[in-house]
Amino acid sequence: MKTRLWIVAAAATGIMTLAGCAGGPNQQLGTAGGAVGGALVGNAIGGNTAATVGGAAVGGLIGNQVGKSVDERNYQRRYYPQNSYYPNNGPSY
């Protein structure tokens, strides 16, 4: 049981590390949300650690791509200022 807990903790840490490498704000949220949702669905379907980790990986990839497309749409519609990472309500440096 402890081994499974460590495996899941290591997988979650890896997924969150990869989520920090995402591009825009929606892409980061999509990666994290997709990983969590995918892990829940994977665990519900498979009921074991491998299914949970696999679901988290697939969910993270899908969430990343959905968030990326939302960020691209927002940049095209100029919701975000040019040459800036944060939306209009973000911090100004």
C-alpha positions in Angstrom: 0.0 0.0 0.0 2.8 2.4 0.8 4.5 1.7 -2.5 1.4 2.6 -4.4 1.1 5.9 -2.5 4.7 6.8 -3.3 4.2 5.9 -7.0 1.1 8.1 -7.2 2.8 10.9 -5.3 5.8 10.8 -7.7 3.5 10.8 -10.7 1.5 13.7 -9.4 4.7 15.6 -8.7 5.9 14.9 -12.3 2.6 16.1 -13.8 2.6 19.3 -11.8 6.2 19.9 -12.8 5.3 19.6 -16.4 2.2 21.8 -15.9 4.6 24.6 -14.9 6.3 24.3 -18.3 3.1 25.1 -20.2 2.7 28.3 -22.2 -0.2 30.5 -21.2 -2.5 30.7 -18.2 -5.3 28.6 -19.7 -2.8 26.0 -20.9 -1.4 25.6 -17.4 -4.9 25.3 -15.9 -5.9 22.9 -18.6 -2.9 20.7 -18.0 -3.4 20.6 -14.2 -7.2 20.1 -14.5 -6.9 17.5 -17.2 -4.3 15.6 -15.2 -6.5 15.5 -12.1 -9.7 14.6 -14.0 -7.8 12.0 -16.0 -6.5 10.4 -12.8 -10.0 10.3 -11.3 -11.4 8.7 -14.5 -8.5 6.3 -14.8 -8.9 5.2 -11.2 -12.6 4.7 -11.6 -12.2 2.7 -14.8 -9.1 0.6 -13.9 -9.1 0.7 -10.2 -5.3 0.4 -10.0 -2.2 2.6 -9.9 -1.3 2.1 -13.6 -4.8 3.2 -14.7 -4.6 6.2 -12.5 -1.2 7.3 -13.8 -2.2 6.6 -17.4 -5.4 8.5 -17.0 -3.5 11.5 -15.5 -1.0 11.5 -18.4 -3.8 11.3 -21.1 -5.9 13.9 -19.2 -2.9 16.2 -18.9 -2.2 16.0 -22.6 -5.8 16.7 -23.6 -6.1 19.5 -21.1 -2.9 21.1 -22.3 -4.0 21.1 -25.9 -7.5 22.5 -25.0 -5.9 25.3 -22.9 -3.4 26.0 -25.6 -6.1 26.5 -28.2 -8.0 28.8 -25.8 -4.8 30.9 -25.3 -4.2 31.1 -29.0 -7.8 32.3 -29.6 -7.5 34.9 -26.8 -4.2 36.2 -28.3 -5.8 36.4 -31.7 -8.8 38.4 -30.3 -6.3 40.5 -28.4 -7.6 39.7 -25.0 -4.0 39.6 -23.8 -1.7 42.6 -24.4 1.0 42.1 -27.0 4.3 40.6 -25.8 2.9 39.9 -22.4 2.2 36.7 -20.6 -0.6 37.8 -18.2 -4.1 38.9 -19.2 -5.2 42.5 -18.7 -5.9 41.9 -15.0 -2.5 40.4 -14.3 0.4 42.1 -12.5 2.1 44.9 -14.3 5.9 45.2 -14.0 
